Amino acid sequence: MASSLAHLAENLTTANFDKFREVAKVFAPSEMELVTRKGVYPYEYTDSWDKLDATSLPDKFQFYSALTETHVSDEDYSHATRVWNHFACTSLGAYSDLYLKVDVVLSADVFENFRDIFYKSFNLELLTDFEKVLFTEAGTRGGLVQASRRHARANNPATPGYNADEPSTSLIYLDANNLYGYAMCKYMPISDFTWYPGNPEVALAQLEWMGETDDVGRIYEVDISYPQHLHDAHNDMPFLPHASIPHGSSVRKLMVTFLRKERYVVHYMNLKQAMAHGVVVEKTHRVLEFRQSPWLAPYINFNTELRRQAANKFEEQFFKDLNNSVFGKSIENMRARFNLELVSCPARMRKLINRPTFKYCTTYNENLSAVTQHSKEVDFCKPIYIGFTVLELSKVLMYGFHYDVMKRHYGDKIELLYTDTDSLFYRVVTDDFYADLIDNPNLMRFMDTSNLPKDHKCYSTLRKRVPGLFKNETNSRTVYEYVALRAKSYAYDVEQEVTIRSKGVMRHVIRNHLTFAEHKRCLFADVDDDAESDECDDEFDANMGKMFAADSALKAVAQIHRNASTGSTNSSTTVAAAAATHPSHVYSYMPFTPYRENVSIRSFKHELRTIRSMKLVLNRADDKRYVLPDNISTYAHGHHRINY
């Protein structure tokens, strides 16, 4: 239920409020309309106990939220006024108590509805059925994220500044439908885990005749090398990702490289795919065999069908989460579990601190502390082999589509710009990508075109939401330009509508304080310019950058207040066009600084606090690839042309 209480409660709303059983126990039927939605509260205004003594509802302007940098809507403020008057609140403190009571009973009803759906659909209690199979963790690798080329601009008749003398190019952003759901419908390990009894090299030779639907599957542990003649052809996305520490770094990251890999644990389908494209296996150490079948497919398909029949977004998300939860629990890290004990006795405290498993202690007051201890034993009770196989088979799909579909068709006329687990961002030399789909059935059969406009020449619902097919993230709209600073930090312009992604940065910061132009400036800035350096190593420059950011943040918030007072709003259209047209709600940070102020809610000793922190948001230092001097092109680590 990864959604806001406001959204979850809205999904439960019916004409007779029958899904709000807990609310009905506390409030009268005539009050249900007022208490079956998330309340409205002036968080920023209530900054002292004295404010709770106020005898009237604060003005609308006082309901501003620094967390989202938005003012309360007329509808929400009207709701707050009606609640205050109906329940005859005599002070803001009384209104606060009512607000919290509504929050609690709404949360109870949301969870009870969750349980109701689970009982109705599966006749199961919310318990976890653990598969008692011990397996290796060595081969479990997450989704690949990288920026292999950091800037590109489309050149075709639909783009501004089109140059007819240059090759016609398009930027295509493709996304795989339900990638992990697709993988979970494939053959999954189920039982009979045994080490291959014969010569492992014989097992490797047998790989050529093994298929994805064989009754017996294998996991290989091998030494891998990448022939030098493949480095240029595979530079965009080398096969067999692995976690390692990049050159010059100290943090382990999942990367694709040409480096030699020793004792690499890999699913047999991934190894077969890599070997078919020229990767060399130098030695086979061990082979684990298992019986496999598509035993998860009925469950996944059942949830998919229930999701299609869902009556509201809550149920739709519920059945999607059921599929994802199977994968999530299967790769749960049992090593991360710990024991926690609340202690009020000094003697007990001393005893726990003296134990070798003692980790740390959090003191709340003189009478209460929480002692955290390492677990004495790690119980590997999760079926890690499921999560391992799902992650591996999802990579088989992504690599197969890239090399056996897109690269096979376009050859050297296609270049991978960015990839993030289930998405591929391409620059393609073509007059019309959609004409290519029509003219080439082998391309079209991998595409879900149901999200295109109904009058589009490629529109079809025949492959709508089919897992494992690819759809265009921008529908039929033209991507003008793309820029990436590093993994999880990029922006692209779709017909003057800009999308910015920046991991770890609050949405309102992205919406109100970042532009496409600033991303380009950060990427192409002269490395000798201290204010725009890669890492801001100089303490003075970093401090100055933070000062500039703090000053600009105050001016930006002041501008938001001015917009609110004049009736201007942050509509989706205005926000989306931010970087292209630079509307009034996006404040221009001058002088340029890579820092932005983040406002978030954090818990300290179970006390919620609003925290303002300065975050390095615009940072082009990317060590997952070797970046060339133009700041655009990159090599995968281990490329024979790299001279560290």
C-alpha positions in Angstrom: 0.0 0.0 0.0 2.7 2.4 -1.1 0.4 5.4 -1.5 -0.8 8.4 0.6 -3.6 8.1 3.0 -5.6 10.7 1.0 -5.3 8.5 -2.1 -6.1 5.2 -0.3 -9.1 6.7 1.4 -10.4 8.2 -1.8 -10.3 4.7 -3.4 -12.6 3.3 -0.7 -15.3 5.9 -1.2 -18.7 4.6 -2.2 -22.2 6.1 -2.1 -23.1 4.4 1.2 -19.6 4.5 2.8 -19.9 0.7 3.4 -16.1 0.3 3.4 -15.6 2.7 6.3 -16.6 0.3 9.1 -14.1 1.7 11.7 -15.1 5.3 10.9 -18.7 4.4 11.4 -18.0 3.1 14.9 -16.8 6.6 15.9 -18.8 9.1 13.9 -22.5 9.5 13.2 -24.0 8.7 9.7 -24.6 12.4 9.1 -20.9 13.1 9.6 -19.5 10.4 7.2 -19.0 12.7 4.3 -16.7 14.9 6.4 -14.6 12.2 7.9 -14.1 9.7 5.1 -11.4 11.7 3.4 -8.0 12.9 4.6 -8.2 16.0 6.8 -6.5 19.3 6.2 -4.1 20.7 8.7 -1.8 23.8 8.9 1.5 21.9 9.7 3.8 24.9 9.2 1.6 27.3 11.2 1.5 25.0 14.3 5.0 25.6 15.4 4.3 26.1 19.2 1.9 25.0 21.9 0.4 28.5 22.0 -0.9 28.2 18.5 -3.1 25.3 19.6 -5.0 27.9 21.8 -6.2 29.8 18.7 -10.0 30.0 18.7 -10.5 30.2 15.0 -9.3 28.3 11.9 -6.1 29.9 10.6 -6.3 31.8 7.3 -5.9 29.9 4.1 -2.4 31.3 3.6 -1.3 29.6 6.8 -1.9 26.1 5.3 1.2 26.4 3.1 3.3 23.2 3.1 7.1 23.6 2.8 7.3 19.9 2.4 5.7 20.1 -1.1 6.0 23.8 -1.6 2.3 24.1 -2.3 -0.6 26.1 -0.9 -3.9 24.5 0.1 -6.6 24.5 -2.5 -9.9 26.3 -2.2 -11.7 23.0 -2.0 -9.5 21.7 0.9 -9.7 24.9 2.8 -13.5 24.8 2.5 -13.5 21.3 3.8 -11.4 22.3 6.8 -13.9 25.2 7.5 -16.9 22.8 7.3 -15.2 20.3 9.7 -14.4 23.1 12.2 -17.9 24.5 12.2 -19.7 21.1 12.2 -17.8 19.7 15.1 -17.9 23.1 16.9 -14.2 23.2 17.5 -13.3 25.7 20.2 -9.6 25.8 19.5 -7.0 24.6 17.1 -6.0 22.0 19.7 -9.5 20.5 19.5 -9.4 20.6 15.7 -6.0 18.9 15.9 -7.4 16.1 18.1 -10.2 15.5 15.7 -7.8 15.5 12.7 -5.7 12.8 14.4 -8.7 10.7 15.3 -9.9 10.8 11.7 -6.4 9.8 10.5 -6.3 6.8 12.8 -9.7 5.4 11.9 -9.2 6.0 8.2 -5.9 4.1 8.4 -7.7 1.2 10.1 -10.3 1.0 7.4 -7.7 1.1 4.6 -5.9 -1.9 6.1 -9.1 -3.8 6.9 -10.1 -3.4 3.3 -6.7 -4.7 2.3 -7.4 -7.8 4.4 -10.9 -8.2 2.9 -9.6 -8.3 -0.6 -6.9 -10.8 0.4 -9.4 -13.1 2.0 -11.9 -12.9 -0.8 -9.3 -13.5 -3.5 -7.0 -16.1 -2.0 -8.6 -17.5 1.2 -5.3 -17.0 3.0 -4.2 -15.2 6.1 -1.5 -12.7 5.7 1.3 -15.1 6.4 4.5 -15.9 4.6 5.0 -19.5 3.3 8.8 -20.0 3.5 10.5 -22.3 1.0 13.2 -24.1 2.9 15.9 -24.2 0.2 19.4 -23.0 0.8 21.0 -21.4 -2.2 23.8 -19.1 -3.0 23.6 -15.3 -2.8 26.6 -14.7 -5.0 24.6 -14.5 -8.2 21.8 -12.2 -7.1 22.2 -8.9 -8.9 19.7 -6.1 -9.2 18.6 -4.1 -12.2 21.2 -2.4 -14.4 21.2 1.4 -14.5 23.7 3.4 -16.5 24.2 6.4 -18.8 26.3 5.1 -21.7 26.0 8.4 -23.7 25.2 11.5 -21.8 23.7 13.9 -24.4 21.8 13.6 -27.6 19.6 15.8 -29.8 17.1 14.5 -32.3 17.2 15.8 -35.9 14.1 15.3 -37.9 11.3 17.4 -39.4 9.4 17.4 -36.1 12.2 18.9 -34.1 13.2 22.6 -33.8 16.3 23.5 -35.7 16.0 20.6 -38.1 19.0 20.3 -40.4 18.1 18.5 -43.7 21.8 18.2 -44.5 22.4 16.0 -41.5 21.1 12.4 -41.0 17.6 12.1 -39.7 17.6 10.9 -36.1 15.0 10.1 -33.5 15.2 9.6 -29.7 13.1 6.6 -28.6 12.4 5.8 -25.0 11.1 2.3 -24.6 9.8 0.5 -21.5 9.2 -3.2 -20.9 5.7 -4.1 -19.8 5.7 -5.8 -16.3 9.3 -7.0 -16.6 9.4 -9.0 -13.4 5.9 -10.4 -14.0 7.1 -11.6 -17.4 10.1 -13.3 -15.8 8.0 -14.9 -13.1 5.8 -16.6 -15.7 8.9 -18.4 -17.1 10.3 -21.7 -15.8 11.3 -21.2 -12.1 13.4 -23.5 -9.9 11.2 -25.6 -7.7 13.0 -28.6 -6.2 15.7 -31.2 -6.4 18.7 -28.9 -6.0 21.9 -31.0 -6.5 25.4 -30.4 -7.6 26.2 -31.7 -11.0 28.1 -35.0 -10.3 30.2 -35.2 -13.4 32.9 -33.0 -15.0 31.7 -29.3 -15.0 33.2 -28.8 -18.4 30.9 -31.5 -19.8 28.0 -29.6 -18.3 29.1 -26.5 -20.1 29.3 -28.3 -23.4 25.7 -29.5 -22.8 24.5 -25.9 -22.5 24.2 -25.6 -26.3 21.3 -28.0 -26.3 19.5 -26.7 -23.2 16.3 -24.6 -23.6 14.3 -22.4 -21.3 11.5 -24.9 -21.0 13.6 -27.9 -20.1 12.5 -29.8 -17.0 16.0 -29.4 -15.5 17.7 -26.1 -15.2 21.2 -25.1 -14.1 23.2 -22.4 -12.5 26.9 -22.2 -13.5 29.9 -20.8 -11.7 32.4 -19.8 -14.3 35.4 -17.7 -15.2 34.6 -15.2 -18.0 36.7 -13.2 -20.4 35.6 -10.7 -23.0 37.4 -10.8 -26.4 38.9 -7.5 -27.4 37.3 -7.5 -30.8 33.8 -7.3 -29.2 34.6 -4.2 -27.1 33.4 -1.6 -29.7 30.3 -3.6 -30.7 29.2 -4.3 -27.1 30.3 -1.0 -25.5 26.8 0.3 -25.0 25.8 -2.7 -22.8 28.3 -5.5 -22.3 26.8 -8.9 -21.2 26.9 -10.3 -17.7 26.7 -7.4 -15.2 28.6 -7.7 -12.0 29.0 -5.7 -8.8 32.5 -4.3 -8.3 34.3 -1.1 -7.2 34.9 1.2 -10.1 38.4 2.5 -10.8 39.1 5.4 -8.4 36.1 4.7 -6.2 35.5 3.0 -2.9 31.8 2.1 -3.4 30.7 -1.2 -4.9 28.2 -0.8 -7.7 26.5 -2.9 -10.3 28.1 -2.3 -13.7 28.6 -3.9 -17.1 32.3 -4.1 -17.9 34.8 -5.9 -20.2 36.9 -7.0 -17.1 37.6 -10.6 -16.5 35.2 -12.2 -14.0 36.2 -15.1 -11.8 33.7 -17.5 -10.2 30.8 -15.7 -11.7 27.5 -17.3 -10.8 25.0 -17.1 -13.6 21.7 -18.7 -14.8 22.1 -21.0 -17.7 19.9 -19.0 -20.0 22.0 -15.8 -19.4 25.3 -17.7 -19.9 24.0 -19.3 -23.1 22.9 -15.9 -24.5 26.3 -14.3 -23.7 28.3 -17.2 -25.2 26.2 -16.9 -28.4 27.3 -13.3 -28.7 31.0 -14.2 -28.3 31.7 -14.1 -24.5 34.3 -16.7 -23.6 34.1 -19.1 -20.7 37.6 -20.0 -19.5 36.7 -22.4 -16.8 33.7 -24.0 -15.2 34.0 -24.5 -11.4 30.6 -25.8 -10.3 27.1 -26.4 -11.7 23.9 -26.6 -9.6 21.0 -28.5 -11.1 17.4 -28.2 -10.2 13.9 -29.2 -11.4 12.0 -26.3 -12.9 8.5 -25.5 -14.1 6.3 -22.5 -14.7 4.7 -23.0 -11.3 4.4 -19.3 -10.6 2.7 -18.5 -13.9 -0.9 -19.3 -12.8 -0.5 -17.1 -9.7 0.9 -14.2 -11.7 -1.7 -14.6 -14.5 -4.5 -14.8 -11.9 -3.4 -11.5 -10.3 -3.0 -9.9 -13.7 -6.6 -10.9 -14.6 -7.9 -9.6 -11.3 -6.0 -6.4 -11.8 -7.7 -6.0 -15.2 -11.1 -6.4 -13.5 -10.2 -4.0 -10.7 -13.0 -1.6 -9.8 -10.7 1.2 -8.6 -7.0 2.1 -8.4 -6.6 0.7 -4.9 -7.5 -2.8 -6.1 -5.5 -2.4 -9.3 -2.4 -1.5 -7.2 -3.2 -4.2 -4.7 -3.0 -7.0 -7.3 0.1 -5.5 -8.8 1.8 -5.4 -5.4 0.9 -9.1 -4.8 3.0 -10.1 -7.8 5.8 -7.8 -6.8 5.7 -9.0 -3.1 6.5 -12.6 -4.2 9.7 -11.3 -5.9 10.5 -9.0 -3.0 10.2 -11.6 -0.2 12.2 -14.1 -2.2 15.3 -11.9 -2.2 14.9 -10.5 1.3 18.3 -10.1 2.9 18.1 -12.1 6.1 21.5 -10.8 7.2 20.0 -7.4 7.7 17.6 -8.6 10.5 18.4 -7.7 14.1 17.0 -8.1 17.6 15.7 -5.0 19.4 14.7 -4.9 23.1 13.1 -2.0 25.0 14.9 -1.8 28.4 14.0 0.1 31.6 16.1 -1.9 34.0 19.7 -0.8 34.6 20.8 -4.3 35.4 19.3 -5.7 32.2 20.9 -2.9 30.2 24.4 -3.7 31.5 23.8 -7.4 30.7 22.8 -6.6 27.1 25.6 -4.2 26.5 28.2 -6.8 27.7 27.0 -9.3 25.1 29.2 -9.9 22.1 26.1 -9.4 19.9 25.6 -5.8 21.1 25.2 -3.4 18.2 24.1 0.0 19.6 21.8 1.6 22.1 19.3 4.4 21.7 18.3 6.3 24.8 14.9 8.0 24.8 14.9 9.2 28.5 16.4 8.1 31.8 13.9 5.3 32.1 13.7 3.9 28.6 16.3 2.7 26.0 16.2 0.5 23.0 19.1 -2.0 22.7 19.8 -3.3 19.2 21.7 -6.5 18.8 23.1 -8.6 16.0 21.3 -11.9 15.4 23.2 -14.8 16.8 22.1 -16.9 13.8 21.2 -16.0 10.2 18.2 -18.1 9.1 18.3 -18.5 5.3 14.7 -19.3 5.1 13.8 -17.3 1.9 13.7 -19.0 -1.5 16.5 -16.8 -2.9 16.6 -18.9 -6.1 13.3 -17.4 -7.2 14.5 -13.8 -6.9 17.8 -14.8 -8.5 16.0 -16.4 -11.5 13.6 -13.5 -11.9 16.5 -11.0 -12.0 18.5 -13.2 -14.5 15.6 -13.9 -16.9 14.6 -10.2 -16.9 18.1 -9.4 -18.1 17.8 -12.1 -20.8 14.8 -10.2 -22.2 16.5 -6.8 -22.1 19.7 -8.0 -23.7 17.8 -10.1 -26.2 15.7 -7.1 -27.3 18.7 -4.8 -27.5 21.0 -7.1 -29.4 18.7 -9.5 -31.3 16.0 -7.1 -32.2 17.1 -3.4 -32.2 20.8 -3.9 -33.0 20.2 -6.6 -35.5 17.8 -4.4 -37.4 19.5 -1.0 -37.2 23.2 -2.1 -36.9 25.5 0.9 -36.3 22.6 3.3 -36.9 21.4 2.8 -33.3 23.0 3.9 -30.1 21.9 3.1 -26.5 21.9 6.3 -24.4 20.5 5.2 -21.1 19.1 2.1 -19.4 17.3 1.6 -16.1 16.3 -2.0 -15.3 13.2 -2.2 -17.6 13.8 0.8 -20.0 16.0 1.6 -22.9 16.6 5.1 -24.3 17.9 5.0 -27.9 19.2 7.4 -30.5 18.2 5.9 -33.9 19.2 7.1 -37.4 15.9 6.7 -39.3 13.5 8.8 -41.2 10.5 7.4 -39.3 10.7 4.9 -36.5 7.0 4.0 -36.7 7.3 3.4 -40.5 10.1 1.0 -39.6 7.6 -0.9 -37.3 5.0 -1.1 -40.0 7.6 -2.3 -42.6 9.2 -4.8 -40.3 6.9 -7.3 -38.6 9.9 -8.6 -36.6 10.1 -5.2 -34.9 6.4 -4.7 -34.5 5.8 -8.0 -32.8 7.9 -6.8 -29.8 6.0 -3.6 -29.4 2.9 -2.7 -27.5 1.4 0.3 -29.3 -1.9 0.5 -27.4 -0.8 3.7 -25.7 -0.5 5.6 -29.0 -3.3 7.9 -30.2 -6.1 5.9 -31.8 -5.6 7.7 -35.1 -1.9 6.8 -35.1 -0.8 4.5 -38.0 0.7 2.0 -35.5 -2.1 2.0 -33.0 -3.3 -1.5 -31.9 -4.8 -3.1 -28.8 -3.8 -6.6 -29.9 -0.7 -6.6 -27.7 -2.0 -4.3 -24.9 -0.1 -4.7 -21.6 1.3 -8.0 -22.7 4.2 -8.7 -20.3 7.6 -8.6 -21.9 6.6 -6.3 -24.8 7.9 -2.8 -25.2 6.0 0.5 -25.4 7.1 4.0 -26.1 7.2 6.0 -22.9 6.4 9.2 -24.7 3.5 7.8 -26.7 3.8 9.3 -30.2 5.3 12.6 -29.1 8.7 13.6 -30.3 11.7 13.7 -27.9 13.8 16.8 -28.8 16.7 16.4 -26.5 18.2 14.3 -23.7 20.9 14.9 -21.1 22.1 12.6 -18.4 24.6 13.5 -15.6 24.9 10.0 -14.2 22.8 7.0 -13.3 19.4 8.0 -11.9 20.0 11.6 -12.8 18.7 12.7 -16.3 16.3 14.9 -18.1 14.6 14.9 -21.5 12.5 17.3 -23.5 9.4 16.0 -25.2 7.8 18.7 -27.4 8.7 21.5 -24.9 7.5 19.3 -22.0 10.5 18.4 -19.8 10.8 15.4 -17.5 13.5 15.4 -14.9 14.6 12.4 -12.8 16.9 12.7 -9.9 17.1 9.9 -7.3 16.9 11.0 -3.7 15.6 14.5 -4.5 12.1 15.5 -3.3 9.5 15.9 -6.1 8.8 19.5 -5.3 12.5 20.4 -5.6 12.6 18.8 -9.0 9.3 20.6 -9.9 10.2 24.0 -8.7 14.0 24.2 -8.6 15.5 22.3 -11.5 15.5 23.0 -15.2 16.8 21.2 -18.3 19.1 24.1 -19.1 20.8 23.6 -15.7 21.4 20.0 -16.4 23.1 20.9 -19.7 25.2 23.6 -18.0 26.3 21.1 -15.4 27.3 18.6 -18.0 29.2 20.9 -20.3 30.7 23.3 -17.8 34.4 24.0 -18.1 36.1 21.7 -15.5 38.3 24.6 -14.5 35.2 26.6 -13.2 35.3 25.9 -9.5 31.6 26.7 -9.0 30.7 23.9 -11.4 33.4 21.4 -10.7 32.7 17.7 -10.7 33.0 17.1 -7.0 33.3 20.5 -5.3 36.4 19.3 -3.4 37.3 22.7 -2.3 35.5 23.4 1.0 35.2 27.1 0.2 33.5 26.5 -3.1 31.2 23.9 -1.7 30.1 26.3 1.1 29.6 29.1 -1.3 27.5 26.9 -3.5 25.3 26.0 -0.6 25.0 29.6 0.4 23.9 30.5 -3.1 21.4 27.6 -3.1 19.9 28.6 0.3 19.5 32.2 -0.9 17.9 31.1 -4.2 15.6 28.7 -2.3 14.2 31.5 -0.2 13.6 33.6 -3.3 11.9 30.6 -5.0 9.5 30.1 -2.1 8.7 33.8 -2.0 7.9 33.5 -5.7 5.6 30.6 -5.0 3.8 32.7 -2.4 3.4 35.6 -4.9 2.0 33.2 -7.5 -0.5 31.9 -4.9 -1.6 35.4 -4.0 -2.2 36.3 -7.6 -4.2 33.1 -8.3 -1.5 31.4 -10.4 -1.1 27.6 -9.8 1.5 25.0 -10.5 -0.6 23.2 -13.1 0.7 20.0 -14.6 1.0 21.7 -18.0 3.0 24.6 -16.6 5.2 22.4 -14.5 5.9 20.0 -17.4 7.0 22.9 -19.6 9.4 24.2 -16.9 12.7 23.7 -18.5 11.7 24.5 -22.0 9.8 27.8 -21.4 11.1 28.6 -17.9 7.7 29.8 -16.6 7.4 32.1 -13.6 7.0 29.4 -11.0 10.5 28.0 -11.7 13.1 30.2 -10.1 16.4 30.6 -11.9 19.3 29.9 -9.6 21.9 32.7 -10.2 24.8 32.3 -9.9 24.8 28.7 -10.9 25.1 26.2 -8.1 24.7 22.4 -8.1 23.1 22.4 -4.6 19.4 22.4 -3.8 17.7 22.6 -0.4 15.7 19.5 0.4 12.8 19.6 2.9 11.7 16.3 4.3 10.1 14.6 7.3 12.4 12.4 9.3 12.0 10.5 12.6 14.5 11.0 15.4 13.9 8.7 18.4 10.3 8.4 17.1 9.8 12.1 17.0 8.9 13.5 13.5 10.8 16.5 12.5 10.9 18.7 9.4 14.5 18.7 8.2 16.1 21.1 5.7 19.2 19.8 4.2 21.5 20.9 1.3 21.9 18.2 -1.3 24.3 18.1 -4.3 21.7 17.6 -7.0 23.6 18.5 -10.2 26.6 16.2 -10.2 28.1 14.9 -13.4 30.7 12.7 -11.7 29.8 9.2 -13.0 32.2 6.4 -12.2 30.1 3.5 -13.5 31.5 4.3 -16.9 34.8 5.8 -18.1 33.8 9.3 -19.3 35.7 10.7 -22.3 36.9 14.3 -22.5 33.9 15.5 -24.4 31.8 14.6 -21.3 29.3 12.8 -23.5 30.8 9.6 -24.8 31.8 6.8 -22.4 33.5 3.4 -22.4 32.6 0.4 -20.3 35.3 -0.3 -17.8 37.9 -2.7 -19.1 37.6 -1.4 -22.7 40.9 -1.8 -24.5 41.1 1.9 -25.4 41.0 3.1 -21.8 44.3 4.3 -20.4 43.7 4.9 -16.6 
